[in-house]
Amino acid sequence: MGIIVGALLAAALGYLIDDQVQAHDQFDRAQTSLGVTRHQTSTVSAQLATLRRDLGLLTAQVGSDTTALNQDASQLQGALGALAAAQAHVSQQSSQIASLSTCLGGVERALNALSVGKKGRAIAALQSVSAACSSAASSSG
């Protein structure tokens, strides 16, 4: 009976040793996995820090660019206003030039008529351009 107890004790001891060996192997694998995970976490943390820094620089650049864009838009609005005023002035001058040209043409016809002694034709020529001459005179100030 001592042999049976010894055999049972040896079997139990063998089972415990085998269980300890498996637990030790499992612990070693867990330690290795933990080391790999720590290394990966460290790498990702470094990459995140770089991304945070880059994002901060990019955000600052976007802010500067937005300010510059707003200033440019304001200057463009001013230039558009100046262009509109210049176009209105050119249009007014074109109208005045047209009135002056019409008036001058009538005066030339009147002078030609007077030079050949046609007083009635001269008066008619001046009457035909009197509105254009008045318009030119009033727009020139």
Order of alpha helices (4+ residues) and beta strands (2+ residues): alpha-alpha-alpha
